[in-house]
């Protein structure tokens, strides 16, 4: 079964808004300047002298306000520079976001959830017969055989036992459990327009190995031996198992792709 991954790049836009406080110029009333003569100050009562001094204060307050205005303008200029540097670094943030989206973390369709839970129930019970029952139910409902890599009329249970090194098929159950423990990839490759998405576990099966992040590499090492992981990271094709379920709940595949 071939899957063609379609990806979308996400673009984000930030908006920066800077406001500058309005500043009023200080104007000294002419009648105050004209009235501030030395005789008046010398012979004026104490209360009148204090009032005149209070009226003279706006002169140096205006100077202080002008200095504050200059500081605000300089701050805005530097702020624009910092904002520009932040916006210049934004593509790197977007790249990381695009990488995260390669694993689907959204809500699965109800039918996909039900099929996944049927598979997990058989895994947790350690029962190959229950896993075969889930496959038969999907085949009867959809009319499409599950691709296990052994042909449509093969004995599923016998096939899994032959593939397991323990001889009992339990290794295959353990592999399925590890696959379903990771997020899936969501691919728009279905033939039905109403159920176009196919969910593939693990998402790593649809990610180029030479672009894996550290977190994704940890996920990879949970599934495959170190030497296999190294080959995948060098750009090799996905050589491990995968599970695919259609958006309508049809179990499409569970096999290893060499």
N, C-alpha and C positions, 0 to 999 in steps of 0.2 A: 504494500500500500504506500502511495507516495503522497507526501504532504508538501505544499508550497506555502511558505510563510509570507504573509503580507503584513508589513509594519507601517505605522504612521508616526511621523515626527510631531512632537508637541511644541508649540511655540507659546511662550509666556511674555507678557508685556507689563512693565512696571511704570507707574506714573508718579513723578515727583512734583510736588507743588511747593513753591517757596513764596512767602509773602513778606513784604518789607513794611515795617511800621511807618506810618505817616508822621512827619516831624514838623511842628510849627515853629516858625522863626520867632525869636524874642524881640519885641518892640518896646522900647522904653517910652512912655508917654512924654510928649514935649512939655506939657505943663508941669510934670514932675521935675524934668531936667532944669527947666527955667526957674522952678521954685526952690531948688536946692542950693541957695547962695549961703555963703558963710555967715552973714549977719543973721539970717533966719535961723541957722543951726545954733548959733551962739546964744541967741536970746529966746529961742523957742522953749516952751515948757518941755519937761521930760517926756510926757506922753506923745507930743507932736514929733519930737526927735526920733522916738522909736518907730512911729508910723512911717516917717520918711525913710529910715533905714530899711524897713521891711519892703517898701516900694522900690528901693534900689536893688534888691536881691536878684530880680530877673536878669540882670546883666550877666552875672557869672553863671547863673543857672542855664541861660541860653548857650553859653560856651560849653558847659558840661553836656548839654543835650546834643550839641553838634559833634562832640567827641564820641558820644554813644552812637550816633548815627553812622559815623565812619566805621566804628567797630562792627556794627550790624551789617554794613555793606561788605566789609572784608570777610565776615563770617559767611555771608551768602555766597561769595565768590569761592571760598574754600569748600563750602558745602556742595556747590555745583561740581567741583573737581572730584570730590569723593563720590558723588552720585554717578558721575561719568565712569569712574573706575569700577564702581559696582555693576553698572549696566554692561560695561565691557566684559566683565567676568561672567555675565549671565549665560552665554552659550554653554559654558562648562556645566553649569547647574542644570540646564535643559538636557544636556547629553546624559547626565546621571539619571535624570527623571525618565528619559527614554529607555535607558537600560533597565530600570526597575519595572517598566511596563511590559517587558518581555515575559514576565511571569504574570498570569492573570490572577488578580486578587479580588475580583468582583464576585457578585452573587451568582451561583450556578443555577441554571434552570431546574425546576422541581423534578423533572423526569431524569435529569442527569444525576441529581442528588440521590434519587431512589436507586438507580442502577449502581452507583458507586457504593451505596450502603449495602446492597445485596452482595457485592463482591467482598466488601470488608467483613460482612457477617460470616461468609464462608472462610475467610482468612483467619479471623479470630477463633473460629471453631476448629480450625485445622482440618477442615473437611473438603477434600477434593470433589466429593460427590455434590456438595452444596454449590461449589463453584461451577461445576458442570450443569447443575440445574438452572443457575442464573443465566448461563450461556444459552441453554435450550429455550428458556422462556423468552429471551431477547430474539432468538432466531424465529420462534413461532409467531411472535408479535409483528416482527418487521419483514419476515420472509427473506432475511439476509443472514447467511452464516457468519459467525465470528471468525476472523482470521487469526488462527492460532499457529499458523505456519506448518500445518500438518494435513491440509486438504479438508474439504467440506464434510466428508463421510468418515473421518478418522475418529478413533476412540480418544476423546479428550483426556480422560483420566490416565489412560495408558501412555499417552503422549507426554503428559507432564511428569509422570514417573520416570520415563526414559531420559528426560532432560535434567532431572534433579540428580545431583551427585549423591544424595542420601538414598536414592532408589525408591523413596516413598512419595515423592512429589512435594514434600514440605519446603524444600528450597525454593520452588516456584512460588509457593504461597508467601514466603518471606520476601521474595523479590517484589511481588505485587504490592505487599504492604509498604515497602520502602518507596515505591513509585508513587503511591497514592498519598504518602505523607507530605509530599512536596506540592507546590502549586502547579496547576496545568498551564499549558499554552492554549490560547484560544485562536483558532484558525478559521477564516471565512472561506472554506473550501467545499461546503456541503452543496449537493445538487438541488436540494429543496430550498426555494427562496425563503420560505417561512422558517426553515431550520438550517440556515446556512452555516452555523458555527459547529466546529468539531473541537472537542476538548481533549488535549493530549497530555498524558502524564509520562514522565516529568516534563516540565517546561524546557529543561535543558536539552531535550531531544530536538528542539526547534531553534536553538540558539547557536550561532557560530562559535565553535570551541575556542578560537583564538581571540575572542572578545570577552571572555568571562571575567567578571570582577572577582575580588577575593571572596566575597560572600557566596557567589555562585560556584566558585571552585570548592568551597567547603561542602555545598550541596552535592556537587559532583562526587567528591570523595566519600560521601555517605552511601553512594550507589555502586561505585566501581572500584577495582583495585587501583593502586597508585600508578602502575605502568599504563593501564588503560586510560586513566585520567590524563596522563602526560601526552599520550597520543592524540586524545581529543583536543587538548589545549593547543596543540601544534596545527590545528586546522583540519583534523581528520573527521570523517563522517561519524555520526552517532552509531556505535556498534552494540549498544545495550538494548535492554527490553523497553517497551513502551505500551501504554494502554490508551486506547482511543474510544471515546464515547460521543455519539452524535447529540445534537441539541434536543432531539426528540426522545433521548434515552436509549437509543439503539447502541448495543455494545458492538463496536466495529472491529477492534483488534486487541490482542494481547500476545505479543511475540517479541522475539529478539531479531533485529535486523543486522545481518552480517555485512 
